[in-house]
Amino acid sequence: MNLSDVLTQDRVLVNLSARDKFEAITKVAKILEHSPLLQSFDTFLEAVLEAEKLGMTWFEQEVAFPHIRSEVVKELVIAAGLFPSGVFFREAAHLVRLIFVIGAPKKLNTNDIIVVGSLARIVATNRQQLLKAKSAEEFINLIANLEKQLQ
């Protein structure tokens, strides 16, 4: 399984805005609202927001990765949202302009680890390119090309 199999054009929104981190996370998570890979979207969203309250979100400059491992997640799911104006997440941190909401099954498998690892490497070295994407199509094409370079 590749990142481009999990993060598809219909799971990316650009030009978003939000008043706070919880609204931002909710907007990105809602992309997954009707995904057959979640047993309960409401339970999923509640768990992602609770994880954020506990400070479990992983950050890379200007990028946040709210994530959970849960029984309500059947297979790895990822959604992305671009917030050009940025969203405040933490004191002494950059405004977050790109959010990846990630849900993994309780029993993480090797494929899930590889996909999330690919995402982390792509973001670490190509963050500025990703932040400049003007459409979901452009964003996904960039991810696919960058992923090929990793292989």
Phi, psi and chi 1 to 4 in degrees:
 res  aa     phi    psi   chi1   chi2   chi3   chi4
   1 MET       -  138.6  177.5 -177.8   -5.8      -
   2 ASN  -111.1  162.3  -66.4  -45.9      -      -
   3 LEU   -57.3  -39.9  176.3   56.7      -      -
   4 SER   -67.5  -14.5   51.9      -      -      -
   5 ASP   -79.3  -28.0  -63.7  -32.1      -      -
   6 VAL   -96.8  -43.4  178.6      -      -      -
   7 LEU   -99.9   98.8 -176.0   59.7      -      -
   8 THR  -108.5  167.7   53.5      -      -      -
   9 GLN   -55.2  -36.3 -169.8  171.1  -34.8      -
  10 ASP   -74.1   -2.3   61.2  -35.0      -      -
  11 ARG  -112.0   22.7  -66.6 -165.7  177.2  164.8
  12 VAL  -131.9  132.4  176.5      -      -      -
  13 LEU  -124.0  140.0  -67.2  176.0      -      -
  14 VAL  -118.0  166.6  -61.8      -      -      -
  15 ASN    58.1   42.3  -63.8  -40.4      -      -
  16 LEU   -89.9  161.5  -64.2  172.2      -      -
  17 SER  -142.5  155.1   62.8      -      -      -
  18 ALA  -156.2  150.4      -      -      -      -
  19 ARG   -77.6  -29.8  -67.9 -179.2  -56.7  -90.7
  20 ASP  -153.1  175.1   61.4   38.7      -      -
  21 LYS   -64.6  -33.1   62.0 -175.4  175.1 -179.9
  22 PHE   -70.9  -38.8  -62.1  108.3      -      -
  23 GLU   -65.4  -40.8 -179.5 -177.2   -1.6      -
  24 ALA   -63.2  -48.0      -      -      -      -
  25 ILE   -60.9  -42.8  -68.6  169.2      -      -
  26 THR   -61.5  -43.8  -60.4      -      -      -
  27 LYS   -59.9  -41.7  -77.1 -175.1  175.0 -174.5
  28 VAL   -72.3  -43.9  177.4      -      -      -
  29 ALA   -61.1  -35.7      -      -      -      -
  30 LYS   -60.5  -19.1  -81.4 -164.1  168.0  -88.8
  31 ILE   -57.7  -30.3  -61.4  168.5      -      -
  32 LEU   -93.6    5.8  -57.8  169.1      -      -
  33 GLU   -54.0  -36.6 -171.2  166.6   16.9      -
  34 HIS  -107.8   18.1  -59.0  -69.3      -      -
  35 SER   -69.6  131.2  172.7      -      -      -
  36 PRO   -70.6   -6.7   24.1  -30.9      -      -
  37 LEU   -85.0   -2.9  -57.8  178.4      -      -
  38 LEU  -115.2  130.4  -61.6  175.9      -      -
  39 GLN   -71.9  -35.2  -68.1  175.6    8.6      -
  40 SER  -147.8  111.4  166.5      -      -      -
  41 PHE   -62.9  -42.9  173.0   75.0      -      -
  42 ASP   -59.4  -42.9  -67.8  -25.0      -      -
  43 THR   -66.0  -40.2  -56.0      -      -      -
  44 PHE   -59.9  -52.7  171.0   75.9      -      -
  45 LEU   -60.2  -44.5  177.5   59.4      -      -
  46 GLU   -58.1  -42.4 -176.3  178.9  -46.2      -
  47 ALA   -67.5  -39.5      -      -      -      -
  48 VAL   -65.5  -43.8  171.5      -      -      -
  49 LEU   -66.7  -37.9  -64.9  174.4      -      -
  50 GLU   -65.3  -40.6 -174.6   60.0   31.8      -
  51 ALA   -60.8  -38.8      -      -      -      -
  52 GLU   -65.0  -41.5  173.2   51.3   36.2      -
  53 LYS   -59.7  -32.8  -72.4  177.5 -170.1  171.3
  54 LEU   -83.8   -1.7  -62.7  173.0      -      -
  55 GLY    77.8   28.5      -      -      -      -
  56 MET   -89.1   -2.7  -65.5  173.2   57.1      -
  57 THR   -68.7  131.6  -62.7      -      -      -
  58 TRP   -89.8  139.4  169.8   50.0      -      -
  59 PHE  -122.6  144.8  -72.1   90.1      -      -
  60 GLU  -125.8  151.4 -176.3   70.8   33.6      -
  61 GLN   -44.8  123.5  -72.4 -173.0   -8.6      -
  62 GLU    66.7    5.7  -61.4 -179.2  -81.3      -
  63 VAL  -129.6  133.6 -175.1      -      -      -
  64 ALA  -119.9  146.7      -      -      -      -
  65 PHE  -126.4   70.6  -60.5   85.9      -      -
  66 PRO   -62.3  131.3   -7.0   14.6      -      -
  67 HIS  -151.0  154.3   61.3  -77.9      -      -
  68 ILE  -143.7  158.8   62.0  160.0      -      -
  69 ARG  -116.9  128.2  -72.4  179.2   46.9 -150.6
  70 SER  -156.1  156.0  170.9      -      -      -
  71 GLU   -67.7  -21.3  -77.2   91.2   16.7      -
  72 VAL   -76.2  -10.1  -59.0      -      -      -
  73 VAL   -97.9  117.0 -179.5      -      -      -
  74 LYS   -79.6  -42.6  -62.4  175.6 -171.7  176.8
  75 GLU  -141.6  159.0  -68.3 -179.4   33.2      -
  76 LEU   -51.4  131.2 -178.0   67.9      -      -
  77 VAL  -129.4  141.8  -68.7      -      -      -
  78 ILE  -140.3  134.9  -57.5  174.3      -      -
  79 ALA  -130.1  150.9      -      -      -      -
  80 ALA  -131.7  145.8      -      -      -      -
  81 GLY  -139.6  134.8      -      -      -      -
  82 LEU  -101.7  128.7  -76.3  157.6      -      -
  83 PHE  -120.5   88.2  -65.7   79.0      -      -
  84 PRO   -53.5  -35.7  -24.2   33.2      -      -
  85 SER   -83.3  -11.4  -61.7      -      -      -
  86 GLY    84.2  159.3      -      -      -      -
  87 VAL  -134.3  134.6  179.0      -      -      -
  88 PHE   -74.8  126.5  176.0   79.5      -      -
  89 PHE  -115.2  -45.9  -95.6   67.5      -      -
  90 ARG  -145.1  151.0  -61.9 -115.2 -170.6  -38.5
  91 GLU   -59.9  147.1  -68.2  -67.4  -29.3      -
  92 ALA    58.6   26.9      -      -      -      -
  93 ALA  -127.3  155.4      -      -      -      -
  94 HIS   -61.9  152.7  -67.3  -84.0      -      -
  95 LEU   -63.1  142.8  -70.5  177.8      -      -
  96 VAL   -87.3  127.2  170.0      -      -      -
  97 ARG  -113.2  -13.9  -64.8  176.6   46.6 -146.2
  98 LEU  -136.8  126.7  175.8   55.7      -      -
  99 ILE  -123.6  128.6  -61.8  173.6      -      -
 100 PHE  -111.4  116.1  -69.0   95.7      -      -
 101 VAL   -92.9  125.9  171.9      -      -      -
 102 ILE  -124.7  130.5  -57.4  169.2      -      -
 103 GLY  -123.0  129.9      -      -      -      -
 104 ALA  -125.0  149.1      -      -      -      -
 105 PRO   -61.7  155.2   -9.7   18.5      -      -
 106 LYS   -53.2  -42.4 -164.4   71.1  165.1  173.8
 107 LYS   -92.5   92.6  -76.4 -166.5  170.1 -160.5
 108 LEU   -67.4  132.3 -159.3   60.4      -      -
 109 ASN  -107.2  173.8   66.3   43.0      -      -
 110 THR   -59.1  -41.7  -53.2      -      -      -
 111 ASN   -59.6  -42.1  -75.8  -23.8      -      -
 112 ASP   -61.2  -43.7  -63.8  -14.5      -      -
 113 ILE   -63.3  -41.7  -65.9  167.9      -      -
 114 ILE   -64.0  -44.5  -69.8  168.6      -      -
 115 VAL   -64.2  -47.7  168.2      -      -      -
 116 VAL   -65.8  -36.7  172.9      -      -      -
 117 GLY   -63.1  -40.8      -      -      -      -
 118 SER   -62.2  -43.2  -65.3      -      -      -
 119 LEU   -60.7  -45.3  176.5   60.8      -      -
 120 ALA   -61.4  -43.5      -      -      -      -
 121 ARG   -66.4  -41.4  -75.6 -168.5  -55.2  -79.0
 122 ILE   -61.9  -46.5  -72.6  168.6      -      -
 123 VAL   -65.4  -41.7  169.3      -      -      -
 124 ALA   -60.3  -35.5      -      -      -      -
 125 THR  -105.4  -10.7   55.8      -      -      -
 126 ASN  -135.2   24.5  -57.8  -78.4      -      -
 127 ARG   -53.6  -47.9  175.8  176.8   41.8   87.8
 128 GLN   -62.4  -39.1  -72.8  -55.5  -40.3      -
 129 GLN   -62.3  -44.8  -75.4  178.9  -84.3      -
 130 LEU   -63.0  -40.9  -66.4  169.6      -      -
 131 LEU   -65.6  -21.2  -69.3  171.3      -      -
 132 LYS   -88.6   -5.6  -69.1  176.9 -175.3  172.3
 133 ALA   -60.4  134.3      -      -      -      -
 134 LYS  -100.7  -10.6  -60.2  -66.6 -177.2 -144.5
 135 SER  -148.5  161.9   68.5      -      -      -
 136 ALA   -61.8  -38.9      -      -      -      -
 137 GLU   -62.1  -46.4 -179.3 -179.8   14.4      -
 138 GLU   -62.1  -41.9 -179.5 -177.9  -13.9      -
 139 PHE   -61.3  -48.2 -172.6   86.6      -      -
 140 ILE   -67.2  -40.1  -70.0  -59.0      -      -
 141 ASN   -61.0  -41.1  -72.6  -21.8      -      -
 142 LEU   -63.9  -46.3 -177.4   56.3      -      -
 143 ILE   -58.7  -46.3  -70.9  -81.5      -      -
 144 ALA   -61.8  -44.2      -      -      -      -
 145 ASN   -65.4  -42.1  -69.9  -27.1      -      -
 146 LEU   -67.4  -36.0  -66.1  168.6      -      -
 147 GLU   -65.4  -40.0 -175.6  176.2   34.2      -
 148 LYS   -60.8  -36.8  -74.5  177.7 -170.7  169.7
 149 GLN   -66.6  -25.9  -66.8  173.3   18.7      -
 150 LEU   -75.1  -24.6  -69.9  177.6      -      -
 151 GLN   -82.3      -  -63.9  170.1  -13.4      -
